[in-house]
């Protein structure tokens, strides 16, 4: 039992130590030597736990996707009982900050680059991230009393109005690039105002 516990702990330590290595170098740019050095482990230990680099990459990314996306969904609060338009304004402000988190951007880059090699991981990211966000927001819109017939389409429109500009800027910028808070606020406010003009009661 003690041996199993130590083995599990070592496996988890390798996973945790390796994430930033893969996020920085990508799959092709990362070697097992890089992994072993970051994890303070031998290559033999890495191979014994994960079989090969592909197995390690799958474990590292999969162990990251679910908790990261759960944290994103938790931050994306959808309040009830408030004025629905004001609630949506707050949601757009939260959303635009979530997607520009440096680790989220780095993981998006890696999964985009490796979507052909690891389509299951890319699909899992999309299902637990954007797809779940669309579903949650669509359900909230349906219950909000706002005059929106196709809430799923409206949810997708609001999300992409809010995040497309900062997300695209950062996906093609150096990893240390950041956006100012006032820039993000302007983007979120503009997205919200356009959405309200499209779906507000005067339309």
Backbone torsions as a table, in degrees:
resi	resn	phi	psi	omega
1	UNK	NA	-45.8	179.5
2	UNK	-60.8	-38.5	178.8
3	UNK	-64.0	-40.9	178.5
4	UNK	-63.9	-41.7	179.4
5	UNK	-63.0	-43.7	178.1
6	UNK	-63.6	-39.9	179.1
7	UNK	-64.0	-42.6	178.2
8	UNK	-64.1	-40.8	179.7
9	UNK	-64.4	-41.0	179.2
10	UNK	-65.9	-41.4	178.1
11	UNK	-59.4	-46.5	-179.8
12	UNK	-65.4	-38.4	178.9
13	UNK	-63.4	-39.4	177.9
14	UNK	-64.1	-44.1	179.4
15	UNK	-59.7	-48.2	-177.6
16	UNK	-65.1	-39.6	-178.0
17	UNK	-73.0	-21.5	-171.8
18	UNK	-92.4	-20.6	-174.4
19	UNK	-54.9	-52.3	-177.9
20	UNK	-64.5	-29.3	178.0
21	UNK	-64.1	-46.0	178.4
22	UNK	-69.9	-37.2	179.6
23	UNK	-65.7	-33.8	179.4
24	UNK	-78.7	-43.7	-172.9
25	UNK	-101.4	-11.6	-173.8
26	UNK	72.1	-179.4	-178.0
27	UNK	-69.8	-51.0	-175.8
28	UNK	-71.0	-29.8	-177.5
29	UNK	-85.9	3.4	-179.5
30	UNK	-115.2	130.6	178.4
31	UNK	-105.4	164.3	175.5
32	UNK	-65.0	-30.3	174.0
33	UNK	-60.6	-43.0	177.5
34	UNK	-60.2	-44.5	-179.5
35	UNK	-62.0	-48.5	-178.0
36	UNK	-61.2	-40.5	179.6
37	UNK	-65.4	-43.5	-179.2
38	UNK	-65.9	-34.1	-177.2
39	UNK	-90.0	-2.5	-175.9
40	UNK	53.0	47.5	-179.5
41	UNK	-135.1	163.8	176.0
42	UNK	-82.7	158.4	175.4
43	UNK	-60.8	-35.6	179.3
44	UNK	-61.1	-39.8	178.8
45	UNK	-65.5	-43.1	178.9
46	UNK	-60.1	-47.3	-179.6
47	UNK	-64.5	-36.3	-178.0
48	UNK	-66.6	-30.1	-179.4
49	UNK	-87.0	-33.4	-169.5
50	UNK	-124.5	-5.7	177.2
51	UNK	85.2	-57.0	179.4
52	UNK	-160.1	-177.9	-177.3
53	UNK	-64.4	-37.5	179.2
54	UNK	-61.9	-44.0	178.4
55	UNK	-62.0	-40.0	178.3
56	UNK	-65.6	-45.5	-179.6
57	UNK	-58.4	-45.4	179.1
58	UNK	-58.9	-46.0	-178.2
59	UNK	-64.5	-43.4	-177.9
60	UNK	-63.8	-49.2	-177.4
61	UNK	-68.6	-43.3	-179.2
62	UNK	-64.0	-37.3	179.9
63	UNK	-70.9	-15.4	-179.2
64	UNK	-94.7	-36.2	-172.2
65	UNK	-60.3	-54.1	-172.7
66	UNK	-61.3	-51.9	179.8
67	UNK	-65.8	-34.3	178.6
68	UNK	-64.9	-45.8	-179.3
69	UNK	-70.4	-32.8	175.5
70	UNK	-62.7	-41.4	178.5
71	UNK	-64.6	-39.1	177.5
72	UNK	-61.9	-47.9	-178.6
73	UNK	-63.7	-35.1	179.1
74	UNK	-66.4	-37.9	179.0
75	UNK	-71.3	-27.2	-177.4
76	UNK	-83.6	75.9	-176.0
77	UNK	-74.6	139.3	177.3
78	UNK	-121.4	88.1	-172.6
79	UNK	-69.3	155.7	175.5
80	UNK	-119.5	153.9	176.8
81	UNK	91.3	-18.0	178.4
82	UNK	-88.5	171.6	171.0
83	UNK	-59.0	123.9	-172.5
84	UNK	-62.3	-33.8	179.6
85	UNK	-68.3	-40.7	177.4
86	UNK	-67.1	-36.2	176.7
87	UNK	-62.5	-42.0	178.6
88	UNK	-65.2	-36.4	177.4
89	UNK	-60.2	-42.0	179.1
90	UNK	-67.9	-37.3	179.9
91	UNK	-62.9	-42.6	179.9
92	UNK	-63.8	-36.9	177.5
93	UNK	-64.2	-40.0	177.5
94	UNK	-69.0	-43.0	-175.0
95	UNK	-61.2	-44.7	-175.6
96	UNK	-66.3	-28.1	177.6
97	UNK	-78.0	-34.2	-179.4
98	UNK	-62.6	-45.6	-172.1
99	UNK	-74.9	-14.5	-179.9
100	UNK	-99.2	9.0	174.4
101	UNK	-59.3	129.9	-173.9
102	UNK	-52.9	-43.0	-177.8
103	UNK	-68.7	-34.8	176.8
104	UNK	-63.2	-44.7	179.1
105	UNK	-62.0	-44.0	-178.0
106	UNK	-64.8	-40.8	179.2
107	UNK	-68.2	-38.5	175.3
108	UNK	-57.8	-44.1	-179.3
109	UNK	-60.7	-47.2	-178.2
110	UNK	-62.5	-45.7	-177.5
111	UNK	-68.4	-35.4	176.2
112	UNK	-64.6	-42.4	-179.2
113	UNK	-67.2	-30.0	-174.2
114	UNK	-109.1	18.3	-177.1
115	UNK	-62.3	-33.4	178.1
116	UNK	-73.5	-36.6	-178.1
117	UNK	-78.7	-34.4	-177.3
118	UNK	-131.2	65.3	-176.5
119	UNK	-62.6	-29.4	179.7
120	UNK	-66.4	-37.4	178.7
121	UNK	-70.3	-41.2	178.2
122	UNK	-62.9	-41.0	179.0
123	UNK	-65.3	-39.5	179.8
124	UNK	-63.8	-42.6	176.4
125	UNK	-57.8	-47.7	-177.1
126	UNK	-65.4	-41.0	-177.6
127	UNK	-66.2	-42.9	-177.7
128	UNK	-83.6	-15.5	-178.4
129	UNK	-105.5	-96.6	-176.8
130	UNK	-54.0	-45.3	-176.7
131	UNK	-61.3	-42.7	-179.8
132	UNK	-68.8	-36.3	176.9
133	UNK	-63.4	-45.6	177.3
134	UNK	-58.7	-45.8	-177.5
135	UNK	-63.2	-45.6	-179.1
136	UNK	-64.0	-45.1	-178.8
137	UNK	-67.3	-38.7	177.7
138	UNK	-62.9	-42.6	177.7
139	UNK	-62.8	-39.8	178.9
140	UNK	-66.0	-42.8	178.5
141	UNK	-61.9	-39.4	180.0
142	UNK	-63.3	-33.1	-177.8
143	UNK	-91.9	-4.6	-171.6
144	UNK	-81.0	-19.1	-175.6
145	UNK	86.4	-0.5	177.4
146	UNK	-71.0	148.7	-174.9
147	UNK	-79.1	67.1	-177.7
148	UNK	-122.9	117.3	-177.7
149	UNK	-78.6	-51.6	-178.2
150	UNK	-98.5	85.5	-173.0
151	UNK	-70.4	-29.1	179.5
152	UNK	-66.7	-47.2	178.0
153	UNK	-62.4	-41.6	179.5
154	UNK	-62.1	-40.3	179.1
155	UNK	-62.8	-45.0	178.9
156	UNK	-62.2	-42.0	-179.7
157	UNK	-62.7	-44.4	-178.9
158	UNK	-64.6	-42.4	179.8
159	UNK	-61.3	-48.8	-175.3
160	UNK	-74.4	-31.6	171.8
161	UNK	-58.8	-37.5	-174.8
162	UNK	-77.7	-42.8	-168.5
163	UNK	-105.3	-14.0	-168.9
164	UNK	-61.4	-44.7	-176.7
165	UNK	-66.9	-54.2	179.2
166	UNK	-65.2	-35.4	-179.5
167	UNK	-64.2	-46.7	-179.7
168	UNK	-66.3	-37.2	177.1
169	UNK	-60.2	-44.6	-174.8
170	UNK	-79.3	-29.7	178.4
171	UNK	-63.3	-26.5	-177.0
172	UNK	-113.7	20.7	179.5
173	UNK	-116.0	161.6	174.9
174	UNK	-55.9	153.0	-172.2
175	UNK	-62.3	-24.6	-178.5
176	UNK	-89.9	6.8	179.2
177	UNK	-70.9	135.6	175.5
178	UNK	-128.9	158.5	176.7
179	UNK	-111.9	142.0	-178.2
180	UNK	-70.6	152.3	-179.2
181	UNK	-59.9	-37.9	-178.5
182	UNK	-68.9	-32.5	175.1
183	UNK	-63.8	-44.5	179.9
184	UNK	-65.2	-39.0	179.0
185	UNK	-63.5	-42.8	179.6
186	UNK	-63.8	-41.6	178.9
187	UNK	-61.7	-46.9	-179.1
188	UNK	-64.9	-42.4	-179.5
189	UNK	-65.0	-41.9	179.6
190	UNK	-64.3	-40.7	177.9
191	UNK	-62.7	-45.3	-179.4
192	UNK	-62.4	-46.0	-177.6
193	UNK	-63.7	-39.7	178.0
194	UNK	-65.2	-42.2	178.5
195	UNK	-62.6	-42.7	-179.0
196	UNK	-66.6	-37.3	177.3
197	UNK	-65.3	-33.9	-179.7
198	UNK	-74.1	-36.9	-171.3
199	UNK	-118.3	3.2	-178.2
200	UNK	-67.1	168.3	-173.9
201	UNK	-63.8	-19.0	-179.8
202	UNK	-79.4	-5.9	-177.4
203	UNK	-101.0	NA	NA
